[in-house]
Structure formats: structure tokens, C-alpha cells
Amino acid sequence: MSRAATCSAFRARCLPVCLLLAVAIVPFLAVPEASAQSRRDRASADALQARMDQAELRYREAMVRVRNEEPGAAAEGDAALEDMEDVMVECGRQRGCDPVAYVTTFKRLLKAGADSANVPAEGEEADPFDPDPDGMGTLPGGASVPAGAQAAALLTDGQRFATMVQFNPAVQEGIRRWLTDMRVQLLTSYENYQYMRPQMWPNFEKAGLPEALLFGILAKESNGRVHSTSRAGAAGPMQFMYATGRRFGIGPDATGFDTRYDPYAASQASASYLTERMRELDNNIELALAGYNGGEGRARRVFNEGGTNFWDESVYSQFPPETRDYVPMVIAAAWLFLHPRRYGLEFPDVDTRPAVLALQKPATIYELTICLGSSGSPPGYMRVLRNLNPRYRADEMIPAGTQLNATTRVVNLYNRWCTRGSRAQLAHELVRSDPANAVVRLGALEPMPMAGAGTLAPVTDAPAAPAARRHRVNRGETLGRIAQRYGCDLGALARANELRAPSYAIRPGQELTLAGCSG
């Protein structure tokens, strides 16, 4: 049985029974006149209402867990419904309590279940800007929203976004591209975004910008890869140019790390940038997006000359082809984020529960990726680890004891596969292999003549050359790679050369003292 079917079956089994019970109780309950209610009665009634609200929230959260097939979720939902029944019974025994209000609660839950299943049949016409065609009480991908505030925010997203943009043939073409040639990129963008959502979405929410807009920009700019860079020099998940990033507070920090690659900092800067553009462009989202991609100066000039509609030919033609493609593609990705089921699109379910991974021994992200395997994620966990820990390069040796941002699944897989056993050893050997050792000299050795004699000296094994005590950094080398090459302890090597964690920044031509090395 599918997750949706499981959840529907649970609702069908439990809620109608509770509603019938509630309706059956109501006629036998005597509701006192409001004037006869004492202060104590009103306080008791308020306490019952609070219990009912809490039980309803527990039930909705249980529905999310039922969809995710979590153990004990159905039992938790049953318990929440039993609490609602208890409130109904107590209400019947208490003066000043109106049971009709609680019947409404059950009706609301039943209606939420019916609405979420009420998807237009294939081929059925639907208003392309219906703000809630898919039942916006659900998140993209079909997962129920546990908190009423989040559900309201997502519904508001759909309504606001529908009024902020035009649904025209250019956007429809963008939807077609995302659903065909670029479907893999869209699904990858969604999965990457889900892991980073707790860091990115609050900044857009605080700025009053739709989450769908954040996803649309992220999908088009970087596919959700925080280390993405362009030939023009744009960097990070939101692709900020260096100068623009500095204006909005991102760029190299005191350690040398470029915070354009940090999901939280990048989304904060992006929200500030868009807010500034929207303010000066009369809240025109298409012109704001055009400025984001094609230059704010151009967008401002076009707007000040009377160009208030991006799709007006006189305005549209003033932007380069890249921008004319960018704007509808962002809108199309945002639209699919809000309405996947209408297009038969199923976003991947990912377990993004955050957890801290404490390394029990030194490792690189490459090594972790190999030993973690792909359980629960066909692409593996390299992108997850890199996105959640942007300060570390994939080939950089990370010291034991370092705490990495991860998920509960990653931590469980690490403890199972990466601390001991054959897979851990295999991953260790693979990332420490040196391609230079693959090149060997073959063939017979030629004897060398002895000095001052006409005879040839026998060839003997020459003594091994002494280990190098210093190393000159070549372009593209990292401290982790150098430590692997010479068998060094990364911490000792860093301390000997006064390099600070976690970046261990080195430069080409720099002379390193090889301390703590065996090779």
C-alpha cells in the first residue's frame, strides 16, 4: 500500500467513527445559558478547548508520520483521536461547555483529508492560477504540514505567487523543459533544497518572500549545489558575483572562507537583494528577477523609462537572451514546486532530520561518501555532506573529533559502516591511493661501469632516499592531500606550519615543514 493510501485508510477508519460519536453525543448534552456560566466554568471550558487543539495538532502530525511509514505513527494518531473523544465526553459533563464546537473540529479534519485527495483527474481542466489546486494543506511532494502556521504560509505562497507573475506561453515552455529534458535537474534541486531548507527558507520568510521563489532561483542558478561557480565568477547556491556579494555582506571572512558558498548567508543576501529590487521596481517580480540575472542597473533604467511589464516587447527586447530565458524558467520551477501533482510530478521523499556527526577518526568527505553507501539515497551522500558543511573541501582531511552537520540517517550509516569493517578499510585505501605509484620502470636494469676499471660492477639495491623534510606547494594541492602523500598527521602538520582549521589555507609556492610525517 502506498503512503498516501495508508494515510487515507487511517483517516477513513478513525475519523468517521469519532464524528458519529460526536454527533450522537450532542443531542443529549445540555448547554447552559451563557449568562449562567461562572468564571470557573469558563476557565474549564477554555482548558478543554486547549486540550482539543493540542489533540488535533497531534493527529495532524501523526498523519505526516503515517505518510512516512514511521513506526508507531498510527498508534499515535489513534491516541490523539481518543483524547478528542475524552474531551467530548468531559464537555458533556461540564457546565458552560459547548460540544458543537468540537464537532466542527472533526469535520475540519475530515474535510482536510478529502481536500488533499481531491486532485483534478488527468485531462480535467483546471485554472492555472487556482491558488490551491492540489490542496495546499500539503507540502510539495505530498507530505502533510504538521503546523497550521506552515500550512497557512504555503497557501499564502500559492495565492501571492499567482498574483505576482504571469502564466504565459514562455512560462509554459519553461514547465515543459523542467518536466522533460531538465527533469533530473529539477528533482536534484528539490532534494538538495530539502536538506538546506532549515538554513535558507527562514530568511525568505522573514523578508515576506514566497518559498517557491527561493526554490525557483536555487534550481535555475545552481541546482542546489553550494559550491557551484560560473565562468563569469558567480558563486554559491544563489550565484552572487563578488562585488554584489560584498554589498550584501557575503564574501571572504576572517578565515578566508567565501561565505557566498554558505546556504544561510547566501539566502539572507538573496532575500535582501530581492527586497531592494522589489522596492524600487514597484513589486514587479519579473523585473526583479531580470535584475537579479541581467543587472540591476539595466532593470532600474528600463523601469524608470516606463517599462513596467517585463513581457512588453519594448521592455523584453532590452534584456539579453540569457535573461529572457532565466525569468520564465525561475517562475516555471517555482510553479512546479507549488503544484507538482497537477503535472504528475513526484518529488523525492528525503529524511532531512538534522543530526551532528562526530568523526571518530580522520576522514575526507570523499572517504565518508564511499563508506556511507547509498542506502536511502541513490545518488549517495556526497552532495548532502558538502552542502551542509561548505567550509570543507571534498578531498580535505578532517581531524577526528570534528563535528559535521548531517542527518540522522547519515549518522546511523556512519556508525554502521565507517568506523570499522571491510567497507571502512576499502574507503580508506581508495582515497589515499596515489596515482603516481601506478607508474613503474619495467625491463632489465643495465649494469654501471666502476670508476677507473674496465670491468662492470654488479648492480646492487641502492639505499632508499631520505624522506623529504620540506615540501613546496603546487597549484591545486591541499593540505589534506599533502598529508596523505607523506603519511602526516594533519593536525601536527598544520601546527608546524601555523595553519588554522578548518580551512588550512595554503598557496602555490609556499614551503611547508613536514612535521609528524612518516613518508
Beta strands, then each sheet from edge to edge (+ up, - down):
strand 1: 354-358
strand 2: 403-407
strand 3: 470-472
strand 4: 511-513
sheet 1: 1+ 2-
sheet 2: 3+ 4-
end
